[in-house]
Amino acid sequence: MALAALMTARLAQGVTTGETLQLGERVTRAAAAKVWLASLALPATTRVPFARCVESTTGTSLDVAGALRSLVAAAGTHLDGPSVQELERLARQLAG
């Protein structure tokens, strides 16, 4: 679970204004990440939020912020406190 959260957060970071990733690169990364996520043994309640969060990285920072918040709501009980705080901080950063 933690590794999936780390990967998702890293993809989300690519949407911030300071990053240089172009849309095409983000689309390619999201597609590969979805395949990788599908290979993990994640709790059923977290599969869709993880997939949606990864897909959102091809959109705007506000899209990603909302998806991260949904992910935290679904997976927060499976992650430690500092991990949840980092995801929440990233969501706030993306929301502006």
N, C-alpha and C positions, 0 to 999 in steps of 0.2 A: 504494500500500500504506500509506504513512504517513498519508494522509488518511483512509483507512478505519479505521486504528487510532485516530486522533484522534477521529473521530466515535463510535466504539465506546466509547472511554474517557469521552467526555462523557456518553453515555447511562448508562454505569455509575456515573458520579459522581452521577447523579440518584437513585440508590438509597440513598446514604449517609444517615445519620440527620439530618444538618444540612440536607438539601435539603427543599424544601416540595412537591415534585411528588407528586401523588396517583397512585394506581394507574391510573386512567383516562387521565391524561396520559401516564404511562409506556407504556401499551399503545398509544396513538395514535402516540407518537414511535417506538416499536419497529417498528410496522407500516410507517411511512413510511421508516424507515432500512433496513428489509429490501428495499424496492423500490429505494431508492437504491443499496444495496450490489450488488444484482443487475445494475445497469447498469455496474459497474466491471469492468475487465479485471484480475481478481485471479488469482494462481496457483491452480490447481485444489485444491491441498492446503490452501489457506487459506479457501476459500469457506464450507465447512461450519462451521469454528470461528468465523468472523466472524458467520455467521448465528445460531449457537447462543448466542454471547455477546450479541448484540442481543436475541434472544428471552428470555434469562435476566434482562434488566432489568425484566421484568414480574413477577419473583419476588422472592426474598429476597436480602439482601446476600451470604449464603453461596453461593447459586446463582450470583450474578454473579462472586464471587471464584473459584470453581471454573472457570467458563467463561473468565475472563480468563487463568487459568493454562494452560488448554488452548490458548487462542489464542496465548499467548507461545510455547508449545512448538511450535506449527505455523508461526507466522509470524516467530519470533524471528530467523531467519537472513536475513530480508528487511528487517529494521528495524535502525536504528543502535543502538548501546549505550545511550545516554541514553533513547531511546524505550522500549526493553525494560525498563530500570530503572524508568521511570515507571509502566508497566503493572504491573510486579511490586509496586511500592509501593502502587498503588491496590488490587490484589488483597489485599495484607496488611491494608490499612485496612478493606476491606469484610469481611474474615474476622474482624476484631476482634482 
